[in-house]
Amino acid sequence: MAFCPQKIIKPGKDAKPEILDKDGCVGCRFCEMHCPDFAITVSERKFYQRTLLETDDD
């Protein structure tokens, strides 16, 4: 948790690491490489862009 450059990993239930802001993760995997208990696994997330639907009032 201390190694996260974005400071988004905090202790959750049972003091296990929990990511507070998944969108804030840059995917550097620094936490995964330096976790002494191998409790963190970083995997790729799919990005879904939100779009607004426009309607024609004509």
N, C-alpha and C positions, 0 to 999 in steps of 0.2 A: 504494500500500500504506500509505503514511504517513497518508493522509486518512481511513482507516476509523475511524469512531467506536467500533466494537466491537473493534477490534484483532484481527480474525480473518483478515486477508489477510497472507500471508507469502510470501517468495520460494520457488518450487518448482524444478522442473527448468529448467535454462537461465535461471534467475533470473526466470522468468515468474511472475506473480501466481497464488497458489493459496489457495483458501478452506479454512481448516482445520476450521471448524465451520459447516456450511451452516445448521444450525438456529439459530445465533447471529446470522445476518444479519437485519437488520431491514428490508432493502429500501429504504433511504434513497436509494440511487443516487449518493451523494456521491462514491464512488470512481470511478464511471463518468464523472461530469461533470468531475472534476478530473485524470483520468489523462492525463499529457502525451503518451503514446504510443498512446492509444485501445486499450489492451490489455485493458481490462475491459469486459464487457457484462453487465448485470444483467437477468435474465429472471425472470418469475414462476414459482414452484414450486407444484405442487399439494400440498396438505396432506392426508395420509391419517392419520386418527385410528386408533390401535391400540385394539382392544377385546379384553377377555377374554371367552371363551365360558364361560358357566356351565352346568353340567349338573345335572339333578335326580337325586338319589340315592334318591328315594322310590319 
